[in-house]
């Protein structure tokens, strides 16, 4: 499969609008606190810029800051993809809180 077709297929699978950011976040994985950069988010997941890879299926907890309400939203997620730039995570629970924040 060509990379262009693969990217088009991924875009077609997305049903929720993504918002693009470049903000620092903390997340807990493998029992440690890590720092990354949130690059985009939707009610269903996010992409985090990070220098190390995680196993697909690995669970983590993310603390996502939202400046307009001056709060952090803590969400559980699962790694679904890695890239040289970071990793994509899907949120394990979709709730009204996440939809309101995003």
C-alpha positions in Angstrom: 0.0 0.0 0.0 1.4 3.4 -0.9 2.0 5.9 2.0 -0.4 8.4 0.3 -3.2 5.8 0.2 -2.5 4.8 3.7 -2.7 8.4 5.0 -6.0 8.9 3.0 -7.4 5.8 4.6 -6.5 7.0 8.1 -8.1 10.4 7.5 -11.3 8.7 6.2 -11.5 6.6 9.5 -11.4 9.7 11.6 -14.9 10.8 12.5 -14.0 13.5 15.0 -12.4 16.9 14.3 -8.9 17.4 15.5 -7.6 20.6 17.1 -3.9 21.4 16.7 -1.8 22.6 19.6 1.8 22.7 20.7 1.6 22.6 24.5 3.6 20.7 27.1 1.8 17.8 28.8 2.7 15.2 31.4 1.8 11.6 31.2 2.4 8.5 33.3 3.6 5.4 31.5 5.6 2.4 32.8 5.3 3.9 36.3 7.1 7.1 35.5 6.1 10.7 34.7 7.1 11.8 31.2 6.9 15.2 29.5 5.9 15.6 25.9 4.2 18.1 23.6 0.6 17.7 22.7 0.4 18.3 18.9 -3.3 17.5 18.3 -6.4 16.3 20.1 -9.9 15.1 19.4 -12.6 13.7 21.7 -11.3 10.3 20.8 -7.5 10.6 21.1 -4.3 12.7 20.7 -0.9 12.8 19.2 2.1 13.5 21.5 5.5 14.5 20.4 8.0 12.4 22.4 11.5 11.1 21.8 10.9 7.5 22.9 8.5 4.8 21.5 5.9 2.9 23.5 4.4 -0.4 22.6 1.2 -0.4 20.7 -1.5 -1.3 23.3 0.4 0.2 26.2 -1.8 2.0 28.6 -1.0 5.4 30.1 -2.6 8.4 31.9 -2.3 11.8 30.4 -2.8 15.2 32.1 -4.0 17.6 29.4 -4.0 21.3 30.3 -6.8 23.5 29.0 -6.0 27.2 29.4 -9.4 28.6 28.6 -10.8 26.9 31.7 -7.5 26.8 33.7 -7.9 23.1 34.4 -6.2 19.8 33.6 -8.2 16.9 32.4 -6.7 13.5 33.3 -7.6 10.8 30.8 -6.6 7.2 30.4 -5.3 6.2 27.0 -3.8 3.4 24.9 -1.0 3.8 22.4 -2.3 2.9 18.9 0.6 4.1 16.7 4.2 5.3 16.8 6.1 7.5 14.5 9.6 9.1 14.5 7.9 12.3 15.9 6.0 10.6 18.8 2.9 8.5 19.4 -0.9 8.4 18.9 -3.1 7.5 21.8 -6.8 6.7 21.8 -8.7 7.6 24.9 -10.3 4.7 26.7 -13.4 6.6 27.8 -15.2 9.2 25.7 -17.1 11.5 28.0 -19.0 14.7 28.0 -16.0 16.4 29.8 -13.6 15.6 27.0 -16.1 16.8 24.4 -16.6 20.0 26.3 -12.9 20.6 26.6 -12.1 19.8 23.0 
